[in-house]
């Protein structure tokens, strides 16, 4: 993973769901996303926004099991901090 991608993970701040802050960059074969090592939610950053990633859209991601087993299933409201 590029150093610039690692720096971006630090700049987007903590996980929008749990506030943990341990976001790890992952590459699904097309895009770079950021998975929270605490709650399992995965996020995509683009055009000034951060959006939750549906695990079903990332079949090539090596961390897909983490997102699929998230404590907050995709489509449900994220926890408030």
ABEGO torsion letter per residue (X at the ends): XBAAAAAAAAAAEBBAAAGAGBBBBBBAGABBBBBBAAAGBBBBBBGGBBBBBBAAABAABAAAAAAAABABBBGBBBBBX
